[in-house]
């Protein structure tokens, strides 16, 4: 099954992105989602090619945010699509059935839509405020996750749900107790001065609280 810890890349330049992704990989992250909104197509292509090679060296899953054609062109492991991005069935038609397609959700209705669209996993959030994403959707908090997961269980729906948005180490245990599958992080890893120790702690908490 999928890794329970996803790293979503951050950085304003190719160099910053590369440095942050290398830091995550070198210290134990096995799932990278490349998110580089403020880039030229040329820079994004160059970065994606180099990160694909890095992920292969570390045996890590490599997902590209939004850009289905780029994922196809460089043979990435898959894509992650927002609610206003390309439709899931169109993306599936381009990428084929062997690639991973994740989708963003903020509400129960969004989650049910994503399930209907046959996403492979759902990034549900935000958990709390995060400065790494503009135009933030309404905050869910622990109660929001609990309510949504509870309703999915009552409908006998099973799909990996990743919490995202301002998550700290202290949040992992209560979040996992809501029934989510894993977490997606950016800022916490980027800012850490003891990244290896942090990622080890994250993985321990993610697997100890299943």
N, C-alpha and C positions, 0 to 999 in steps of 0.2 A: 504494500500500500504506500501512499505518499508520505514523505517526511513531514513530521508534525511542526517543524520550524521552517518558515519561509522568510528569506531576506529580500526586501524590496529595495532596489538600488536608489541612491540619491546622489546628487552632485550637479553642479552647473556647467561643468566642462567634461570632456572626454577623460582628461587626466584625473579629475576628482572622482568621477564614476568608477574608473578603473581601480583607483587606489582603494575606494570603499569596498568594492566587490572582492578585490584580492584579500583585503583584511578579513572579510566575512568567510571566504573560502579557506584561507590559511588557518583559521581558528575553529573550523568545524562545521560551518553551514553547508548543507547538502542540497539546498534548493534556492536558486537565484531567480528573481523576477526583475528583468531589466526595465526600468521606468526612467525615461529621459525625455521629458516633455519639451524642454527648451533646447532643442538641437536642430541642426540642419539634417536633411535626409542623408547626406554624405557622411556626416559625423556619426549619425545613428547606425548606419550600415557598418562603418569601420569598427565602431565600438562593439556592435553585436557579434561581428565575426571574431574579434579577439576574445570576447567573453565566452563565446561558445567553446573555443579551444581551451580556455582556462577551466571551464566547468567540466569538460571532458577529462582534463588532467586530474581533477579532484573527484571524478565520478559523481558529479552533482547534476541535478535536474536544472535545465535552463528554459525559462519561460520569458516571453516578450510581452510587454504591456501594450495593448491596443492594436499593434501593427501585424495583421494577419499575413499580408504579402511578404513582409520581411521574414517572419517566422518560416514561411514556406521556402523563401529564397535561400536561407542559410541552414535550413533543416534543423530548426530549434525543436525542443521537446514539446512546445505548445505555446499557447497565448493566454493572456488574461484580458477579458473584455468588460468594460463598464456598461451600464444600462443604456447609454446613448451611443455606444460603439457599434460595430458591425453585428448583425444578428448572428446568433449561435449557429443556426442551420446553414447560413451562408459560409461562415468560417469553417464548419465541418466539411462542407462541400469542397472547399479549397485545400484544407489540410489533410483530410481523410480521417478514418476512424482510429488510427493508431496514435494520434497526437492528443495531448492534454488540452482541454479548453476549460478555463475557470471563468467565473462570472462574479461581478460585484452585486451586492444586495444591501439594502438598508432597512427594509421592513419585511414582515411575514409575507405580504403580497409579492414583493420582489423575489423572495426565496422560492415561493411556489411557482412563480414565473420561470425562474432559473431551473427548477426541477423539471418543469414541463418542457423546457428547451433542451433538456438532457445535458446540462453542464456536468463536468466531471467533479468539480468542487466549487464551493462558494466562499468568497471573501466577504464576510458580514461585518459591517461597522458603520460609523466609528464607535469604538468602545468609549473613548473620551477624547478631549481636545488634542489635536496634533498639529504642529506647525509645518509638517512636511507635505501637507496637501491643502490646496486652495479650494474654496467653495465647498466647505465641509457639510455633509448631510447631518440631520439631527442625531444627537448623541444617544447611544443605546444604554450604556451602563450595564451592570450585572443583571438587573431586572429585565432589561430588554432582551438579552441573550436567553435568559431562563424562560421567559414567556414564549419566545419563538421556538426554541428547542422543544419545549413541552408540547406545543401545538403540532410540531412535526412528528413527535413520538406518537401522539394520539391519532395521527393520520397514517401511521406506519411508514413514514418516509425516512429513508436513510441516505444521507449524502454527507461527505466531509465538509464541515463548516469551520472556517478559519476566522478567528477574531482579529480585528485590525484597528489601529488608531490609538496612539499614545500609551501603549501597553508597557508596564514596568515589570520588573522581576517579581515584585510583591503581588501583582495582579494575577499571576499565572494560576496558582492553586484555586482561588475562587472562580476564575473563568473556566477552568477545566471541569469544575464541579457543576457547571451549567449544562455540560454535555457536548461542548464543542469538540472538534477533532484536533485543532492545533491553532497556532498563532502566526501572524505575519508582522514582521518588525522592520523598522528602518532606523529611526533616530537613536534608539537605545543602543544598537550595535555600533552605529557611526561614532557616537560620542564616548564609547567605552575606552578606558585606558588599559583595562585588563580583559581584552576581548575573549581570549581562550577560556578564562575562568568564567566569564559571563555566559558564553555559549554552552559550556558544560553544565552550568547551573540551570539554564533554560531547558536543556534537553532532559536533565534529571527530573525537573518539575513537570515537564510535559508528559513524561512516561510514567512517573510515579503516581500521577493523579488520574490515570485512565479508569 
